[in-house]
């Protein structure tokens, strides 16, 4: 089966989810379509897995991902490509190049934005800073305060994009570093409450920036069954409002399609994560009618 046909069939297999107060019956016959592509926890996996690599045999690889991304962009130029962190650490490529290769390849794939995961500190905050010139895309994190570090001014809380007249706001969140990253590596990076920061970000993006689509790039983790306190993506979705999509990372959770969560005012938020190692590419299509009512469907595509 041709890759393009496979993508169309995969996307068609998911049901439209209404986002906002209006039902799908309000949609015009020619809605605007915005495509969000995303990865997480690639962990320096540049090459595809080999034929003898167990359950991941013949899967993944940057070259295959590039071909897939290009084919989707050909179908819909109104596409964003995002990453939810843990770009570094996992193969000898990182040990040898220190992240340079990962950032250069992501730049070649034309990633639009990424957030920072805990393993992105594995060469220290100085090592992360040293590789930033190789990244031709920005990083966002609303709950890491880098003001007393070398990363001050290098990471924004959010960024906005305009695709086909639709304004999109994307903000980032990172997991608490204490217990995961040695303080000698993260130095004076401060962790701020992700729910409070999300409320600030959604207010800014919805009211001040007038965004019609709000996305959170999260490296908090999908769900922690053994903890009612530790914030994860499902808890974040339930405790906040105005986030349309949470793109997650950290827990290496493989979802075939996004989870639909009711936010604190009873509207739908999508939560998605596509496992790890570049094995899958997430694809979420948002549809907007002429009054900016929106719906979405999503799928995880095997690379």
C-alpha positions as CSV (number, residue, x, y, z in Angstrom):
1,X,0.0,0.0,0.0
2,X,1.3,3.4,-0.9
3,X,2.3,5.6,2.1
4,X,-0.1,8.4,1.2
5,X,-3.0,6.0,0.9
6,X,-2.0,4.4,4.2
7,X,-2.1,7.8,5.9
8,X,-5.5,8.6,4.5
9,X,-6.9,5.3,5.6
10,X,-5.4,5.7,9.0
11,X,-6.8,9.1,9.5
12,X,-10.2,8.1,8.3
13,X,-10.3,5.4,10.9
14,X,-10.5,7.9,13.7
15,X,-13.6,9.7,14.8
16,X,-14.0,13.5,14.8
17,X,-14.0,15.0,18.3
18,X,-15.7,18.3,18.8
19,X,-13.7,20.9,20.6
20,X,-15.6,23.8,22.1
21,X,-19.2,24.5,22.7
22,X,-20.5,24.0,19.1
23,X,-21.4,20.6,17.6
24,X,-20.0,19.3,14.4
25,X,-23.3,20.0,12.6
26,X,-22.3,23.7,12.5
27,X,-19.4,23.0,10.2
28,X,-19.3,24.4,6.6
29,X,-18.6,22.0,3.7
30,X,-15.0,23.3,3.3
31,X,-13.4,23.8,6.7
32,X,-9.9,24.9,7.1
33,X,-7.5,22.0,8.1
34,X,-4.5,22.4,10.3
35,X,-2.2,19.4,10.7
36,X,-0.1,18.9,13.8
37,X,2.8,16.3,13.5
38,X,4.7,15.4,16.6
39,X,7.3,13.2,18.2
40,X,8.6,12.6,21.7
41,X,11.4,10.8,23.5
42,X,13.4,10.0,20.3
43,X,16.5,9.6,22.5
44,X,19.1,10.0,19.8
45,X,17.7,7.2,17.6
46,X,19.0,8.3,14.2
47,X,19.0,5.0,12.4
48,X,16.1,2.6,11.9
49,X,16.1,-0.5,14.1
50,X,17.7,-3.5,12.4
51,X,15.9,-6.7,11.3
52,X,17.0,-8.5,14.4
53,X,15.9,-5.8,16.9
54,X,13.0,-7.6,18.5
55,X,9.6,-6.0,18.5
56,X,11.0,-2.8,17.0
57,X,12.6,-4.6,14.0
58,X,12.8,-2.5,10.8
59,X,11.0,0.5,12.4
60,X,11.9,4.1,12.9
61,X,14.8,6.1,11.6
62,X,15.2,9.8,10.7
63,X,15.3,9.2,6.9
64,X,11.9,7.3,7.0
65,X,10.4,10.0,9.2
66,X,11.6,12.7,6.8
67,X,9.9,11.0,3.9
68,X,6.6,10.6,5.8
69,X,6.7,14.2,7.0
70,X,7.3,15.5,3.5
71,X,4.4,13.5,2.1
72,X,2.1,14.9,4.7
73,X,3.3,18.4,4.1
74,X,2.6,18.0,0.4
75,X,-1.0,17.1,1.2
76,X,-1.4,19.9,3.6
77,X,1.1,22.8,3.7
78,X,-0.7,24.1,6.8
79,X,1.3,21.8,9.0
80,X,3.4,22.2,12.2
81,X,6.0,19.7,13.4
82,X,6.6,19.6,17.1
83,X,8.7,17.6,19.6
84,X,7.9,17.0,23.3
85,X,11.4,16.5,24.7
86,X,14.1,13.9,25.5
87,X,15.8,14.5,22.2
88,X,19.1,13.5,23.7
89,X,20.6,10.3,25.2
90,X,20.1,6.7,24.1
91,X,22.6,5.8,21.3
92,X,26.4,6.4,20.7
93,X,25.5,9.3,18.5
94,X,24.8,11.3,21.6
95,X,27.9,10.1,23.4
96,X,30.1,11.1,20.4
97,X,28.4,14.3,19.1
98,X,26.8,15.6,22.3
99,X,23.5,16.5,20.6
100,X,24.8,18.3,17.6
101,X,23.6,15.6,15.2
102,X,20.1,15.4,16.7
103,X,19.6,19.2,16.4
104,X,21.0,19.4,12.9
105,X,18.8,16.6,11.6
106,X,15.7,18.0,13.3
107,X,16.5,21.3,11.6
108,X,16.7,19.5,8.2
109,X,13.3,18.0,8.9
110,X,12.1,21.6,9.6
111,X,10.8,21.1,13.1
112,X,8.9,24.2,14.1
113,X,9.2,23.9,17.9
114,X,10.3,21.7,20.8
115,X,10.2,21.6,24.6
116,X,12.9,20.3,26.9
117,X,13.0,16.9,28.6
118,X,15.0,15.8,31.6
119,X,17.5,13.8,29.5
120,X,18.2,17.0,27.5
121,X,20.2,18.0,30.6
122,X,22.4,14.9,30.5
123,X,25.5,16.9,29.3
124,X,24.6,19.6,31.7
125,X,22.9,22.9,31.0
126,X,26.1,24.1,29.5
127,X,26.1,21.1,27.1
128,X,22.5,21.9,26.1
129,X,23.4,25.6,25.6
130,X,26.4,24.7,23.5
131,X,24.3,22.8,21.0
132,X,21.6,25.5,20.5
133,X,23.3,27.1,17.5
134,X,22.7,23.8,15.6
135,X,18.9,24.0,16.2
136,X,17.1,26.1,13.6
137,X,13.9,26.0,15.7
138,X,13.0,27.4,19.1
139,X,12.4,25.8,22.4
140,X,9.5,26.6,24.8
141,X,9.1,26.0,28.5
142,X,6.7,27.9,30.7
143,X,7.6,26.2,34.0
144,X,11.4,26.1,33.8
145,X,12.9,29.3,35.1
146,X,16.3,29.7,33.6
147,X,16.9,33.3,34.7
148,X,20.0,32.4,36.8
149,X,21.5,30.1,34.3
150,X,23.3,30.3,30.9
151,X,20.0,29.4,29.3
152,X,18.4,32.7,30.3
153,X,16.8,34.3,27.3
154,X,17.2,31.1,25.2
155,X,13.9,29.5,25.9
156,X,10.5,31.2,25.6
157,X,7.4,30.3,27.5
158,X,5.3,30.1,24.3
159,X,5.4,30.8,20.6
160,X,2.6,31.6,18.1
161,X,2.1,30.6,14.5
162,X,-0.4,31.5,11.8
163,X,-1.5,28.8,9.3
164,X,-4.2,29.6,6.8
165,X,-5.4,32.5,8.9
166,X,-5.7,30.4,12.1
167,X,-3.5,31.6,15.0
168,X,-1.9,28.8,17.0
169,X,-0.3,29.2,20.4
170,X,2.1,26.5,21.7
171,X,3.6,26.5,25.2
172,X,5.9,24.1,26.9
173,X,6.0,22.3,30.2
174,X,8.8,20.2,31.8
175,X,8.8,17.5,34.5
176,X,10.2,18.3,38.0
177,X,14.0,17.8,37.7
178,X,14.6,17.0,41.4
179,X,15.2,13.2,41.6
180,X,15.7,12.9,37.9
181,X,18.6,15.3,37.1
182,X,21.5,16.0,39.3
183,X,21.6,19.7,40.4
184,X,25.2,19.9,39.2
185,X,23.7,19.4,35.6
186,X,20.6,21.6,35.9
187,X,22.3,24.1,38.1
188,X,19.9,26.9,39.2
189,X,17.0,25.9,36.9
190,X,13.8,26.4,38.9
191,X,10.7,24.2,38.5
192,X,7.4,26.1,38.6
193,X,4.0,24.6,39.1
194,X,2.7,23.3,35.7
195,X,-1.0,23.8,36.4
196,X,-0.5,27.4,37.5
197,X,1.8,28.1,34.6
198,X,-0.7,26.5,32.2
199,X,-3.5,28.8,33.5
200,X,-1.2,31.8,32.9
201,X,-0.3,30.6,29.4
202,X,-3.9,29.8,28.3
203,X,-5.1,33.2,29.5
204,X,-2.3,35.0,27.6
205,X,-2.7,32.9,24.4
206,X,-6.5,33.1,24.3
207,X,-7.1,36.6,25.6
208,X,-4.0,38.6,24.7
209,X,-2.8,36.7,21.7
210,X,-6.3,35.8,20.4
211,X,-5.3,32.2,19.4
212,X,-7.9,29.9,18.0
213,X,-5.9,26.8,18.7
214,X,-3.8,26.2,21.9
215,X,-1.3,23.4,22.3
216,X,0.7,22.3,25.2
217,X,4.1,20.5,24.6
218,X,4.5,18.5,27.8
219,X,7.2,16.4,29.2
220,X,5.3,15.7,32.4
221,X,4.3,12.1,31.6
222,X,0.9,10.6,30.4
223,X,-0.4,9.2,33.7
224,X,0.9,8.0,37.1
225,X,-1.4,5.4,38.6
226,X,0.4,5.3,41.9
227,X,0.3,9.0,42.6
228,X,-2.5,11.4,43.1
229,X,-0.1,14.3,43.6
230,X,2.4,14.0,40.8
231,X,1.1,16.1,37.8
232,X,0.7,14.2,34.6
233,X,-1.0,15.1,31.3
234,X,-4.4,13.6,32.2
235,X,-4.4,15.6,35.5
236,X,-3.3,18.7,33.7
237,X,-6.1,18.4,31.1
238,X,-8.8,18.0,33.9
239,X,-7.5,20.9,36.0
240,X,-7.2,23.5,33.2
241,X,-9.3,25.0,30.4
242,X,-8.7,26.3,26.8
243,X,-6.0,23.7,26.0
244,X,-7.1,22.0,22.8
245,X,-4.2,19.5,22.6
246,X,-1.6,18.2,25.0
247,X,1.3,16.5,23.2
248,X,3.1,14.4,25.8
249,X,6.4,12.7,26.5
250,X,8.5,11.2,29.3
251,X,6.5,8.0,30.0
252,X,7.1,6.4,26.6
253,X,3.3,5.8,26.3
254,X,2.2,4.3,23.0
255,X,-1.3,5.6,22.1
256,X,-3.0,4.5,18.9
257,X,-5.1,7.7,18.9
258,X,-5.5,10.7,21.3
259,X,-7.2,10.3,24.6
260,X,-10.2,12.6,25.1
261,X,-10.4,14.3,28.5
262,X,-13.0,16.6,29.9
263,X,-11.4,19.8,31.1
264,X,-12.5,21.7,34.2
265,X,-15.4,23.4,32.4
266,X,-16.5,20.2,30.7
267,X,-15.1,20.7,27.2
268,X,-12.8,18.2,25.3
269,X,-9.1,18.3,25.5
270,X,-7.0,15.8,23.4
271,X,-4.0,14.2,25.0
272,X,-1.6,12.3,22.8
273,X,1.8,10.6,23.0
274,X,3.6,8.3,20.5
275,X,5.9,6.1,22.6
276,X,9.6,6.6,22.0
277,X,12.6,6.2,19.7
278,X,11.0,7.7,16.6
279,X,9.0,4.5,16.0
280,X,5.8,6.5,15.5
281,X,4.8,9.9,14.2
282,X,1.7,11.6,15.7
283,X,-0.7,13.2,13.4
284,X,-3.6,15.4,14.6
285,X,-5.9,17.2,12.1
286,X,-7.9,20.2,13.3
287,X,-10.8,21.5,11.3
288,X,-12.2,25.0,11.6
289,X,-15.4,26.4,10.0
290,X,-15.8,30.0,9.0
291,X,-16.8,30.9,12.7
292,X,-13.7,29.1,14.0
293,X,-15.7,26.3,15.6
294,X,-13.3,23.3,15.7
295,X,-13.1,19.6,15.7
296,X,-10.2,17.2,15.4
297,X,-9.1,13.6,14.7
298,X,-5.8,11.9,15.3
299,X,-3.7,8.8,14.7
300,X,-0.3,7.4,15.4
301,X,1.5,6.4,12.3
302,X,4.1,3.7,12.4
303,X,7.4,4.8,10.8
